[in-house]
Amino acid sequence: MFLFFFLVGLFIGSFLNVIIYRMPRGKSVVTGRSRCPACGRALAWYDLVPVLSYLALRGRCRYCGTPISPRYPLVELLTGAVFAALFYRFGPTPVLAKYLFLGAVLIAASFIDLEHYLIPDRLVLAGLAGAVIMGFAARDVGIWSALAGCAAGAGFLSVIAVISKGGMGGGDVKLAAVTGLFLGWPLAALALFLAIVTGGLAAAIFLLLGIKGRKDPVPFAPFIAAGTLTAILWGAYIIGWYRQVFLL
């Protein structure tokens, strides 16, 4: 079953690549054939097999020879790994379906943010719909817990956005609110804490190495995604350890 969910993740990752490329450009993600961004040739099905097509073509377009971004197999492999890890954690349950959906949204948001420094509202709205529908089906988080998680994510990042004067984007605030609805309290607080700590450390390292300047934006969605997935997979253990050590 782990292999099955990994393979499913590979194909979902292939679709996420479509979202990552098209959604920021205002294109439909469900209609129209995939094309080479360089030459515009429509791609055949055998050009779109996750990972294998990239390897077979040696990372180049079959028709024009333009290099294919390594982001394509990276997204596919990452999605496969996340799906397999979530299955290992939750097994075949409604909670698994809920977090598979959230994982896909977070991966798409992360790579769009890395490339375009934005998180499309369409993606956030899809996440919101999933939080409501799948949260109701899974029934693992109470409504007040979900609302508290949403408020924590949106509220705290809104404060940071105001203080930083543009250092934190509105898309980050919306994405944190949606993840809070999925996770509920206190997992949302843990995810937010991990995102802020890792994001702050990364920004400091980028500054010290001269990769980013003080006023250069740093995409925050990848840190929200990393913090959220960590909280989903190991949050119960982390919170249990914290309570045992610090709340004796």
C-alpha positions, -999 to +999 in steps of 0.1 A: +000+000+000+029+024+006+040+019-030+005+024-042+002+058-024+036+068-035+026+061-071-007+080-067+014+108-053+036+108-084+006+113-107-010+139-084+023+157-084+022+157-122-012+175-120+002+199-093+029+209-119+001+219-142-014+240-114+020+255-105+026+266-141-009+276-152-026+291-121-003+321-117-008+329-154-046+329-151-050+297-173-074+269-168-059+239-149-085+214-162-087+222-200-061+224-227-033+200-235+001+203-218+027+220-240+063+228-240+067+263-225+096+270-250+083+257-284+046+254-277+043+218-291+015+197-275+030+169-254+020+133-259+010+111-230+044+094-231+060+127-225+041+132-193+047+100-173+059+112-139+097+111-134+102+084-161+096+107-190+120+133-175+147+106-172+140+091-206+142+125-223+173+134-202+156+165-190+150+181-224+120+187-246+116+159-272+108+184-299+130+215-294+157+202-270+151+230-244+160+219-209+130+209-187+129+224-153+140+199-126+110+213-106+088+188-125+103+156-112+110+172-078+073+180-073+063+146-084+088+128-061+080+151-032+042+145-035+048+108-037+069+109-005+043+130+013+014+107+003+033+076+014+042+092+047+007+103+054-006+068+046+019+054+071+007+078+098-031+075+093-039+044+073-070+042+051-092+066+070-112+098+062-084+117+080-059+105+055-080+118+026-083+152+044-045+155+048-037+142+013-057+171+000-040+196+023-006+182+014-013+187-023-025+223-017+006+231+003+030+217-022+014+237-050+013+269-029+050+264-020+063+261-055+041+289-068+054+312-040+090+302-047+086+311-084+062+340-084+062+353-048+024+349-046-003+325-035-033+325-059-067+331-043-081+303-064-058+279-047-066+293-012-103+290-020-099+254-031-081+247+002-109+264+022-136+243+004-115+212+012-112+222+048-149+225+052-160+195+033-133+171+043-132+184+079-169+176+082-164+141+067-133+133+089-148+147+121-114+146+138-113+183+147-142+200+164-156+232+150-144+254+178-109+239+176-109+245+138-119+281+143-093+286+170-067+272+146-078+295+118-078+325+141-043+317+154-029+314+119-046+344+104-043+366+135-006+361+142+006+364+106-016+395+102+003+411+130+036+402+114+024+415+081+015+449+096+048+451+116+070+440+087+053+465+063+050+441+034+075+414+045+046+390+050+021+388+021-017+385+023-015+351+006+006+338+035-021+350+060-048+333+040-029+300+036-021+300+074-058+305+081-068+275+058-042+252+074-055+263+108-090+251+098-076+217+088-054+212+119-074+228+147-059+238+180-032+231+192-017+216+161-022+248+142-002+267+168+026+242+166+027+244+128+028+282+129+056+282+155+077+258+134+070+279+102+081+311+119+112+296+135+124+279+103+114+309+081+133+333+104+164+311+105+164+307+067+160+345+063+189+351+086+211+326+067+202+341+034+211+376+047+244+364+061+253+347+029+243+376+008+216+356-010+189+381+001+190+417+011+171+431+041+143+443+019+141+413-004+110+391+001+114+355+012+086+331+001+069+319+033+046+293+019+073+266+019+078+271+057+041+270+063+040+237+044+070+223+063+056+233+097+022+220+088+034+186+076+056+182+106+027+190+129+005+165+110+030+137+111+046+142+145+026+169+162+010+146+188+045+134+199+060+169+200+031+183+220+032+153+244+069+158+249+065+195+255+038+190+281+058+163+299+090+184+301+076+219+306+042+214+322+051+191+351 
